[in-house]
Amino acid sequence: MHCPFCQHTDTRVLDSRVADEGVSIRRRRVCSACEKRFTTIEQMQLMVVKRSGAVEPFQRDKAVAGVAKACKGRPVSADDLARLGHQVEQTLRASGCPEIEAHQVGLAVLEPLSQLDEVAYLRFASVYKAFESADDFAAEIASLMARSADGELAEHTAAGRTSS
């Protein structure tokens, strides 16, 4: 690590702490030459392997921008999108793989988006899953409704157990 003040290559770590909910490490350092202190943040770089074979760093903002298009005109706030982006990144990091297929990014978006806004989910899914007909929409809506009904049934069953 080069000192940002004098560019000397010998620095010493004074303190290390977990940051960003365990996603990164914050290190407090001191330069052995000029004795100035500075902080570094270390984080595993997620890499996305695109269909073309090109590899690029994962960018949360890029993933959120795609979702934002599907949310246009829907009651979804910028904070909602930021939370979704964070959730997607956490899901991808939890896989433990430093390189992920671009397809996996889309899959990681689908579940939290379906819980955030069903219409935006259908818009995103129609592009992501390359719907070709109204039947594709109907099948996805049926799947969405079945998951919703299963969730309501599970909530109702859990609520019934706690009130007994």
C-alpha positions, 0 to 999 in steps of 0.5 A: 500500500502506497502512502497517499501523502508521500507515495512511500511503499512501507505502511503499517496497519494500526487497526482493522475493523469489519465495515458495511455489515461484514462486506468490507474491512476498514484499516487504519494505517500509518506511513513509516516515512512521513508518519501520516495516518490514513484509512483504507477500505478493502472489499472483495471485488465482484466480477460479472461475466457477460454473455460475450465473455467480457468480465467487468466489475459489478456495479450496483448502480448499473443493476439498479438503473435497469430496475428503475426503468421497470419501476417508471411510473410506479410508487417506488422511491429512490430509497426502495431502489437503493435497498433493492440494490443493496439486497441484490449485492448481498445475495451475490456476495453470499454466493461466495463466488468472485465471478458471477454470470450476468444472468445471476444478477438478473435472477438476484433482482427478480425475488426482491423486485416481486416483493417490492412491486408486482407490476415492475416485476412483470415489466422486468421479467418480461424483458429479462425472461424474453417473453414472446406472447401474452401466454408468457405474461399469463404464466408469470402472473399465475406463478406470481399469484401462486407465490403470493397465495402461498405467502398469505397462507403461511402468514395466516397459519403463523398468525393462527398459531400465535393467537391460539 
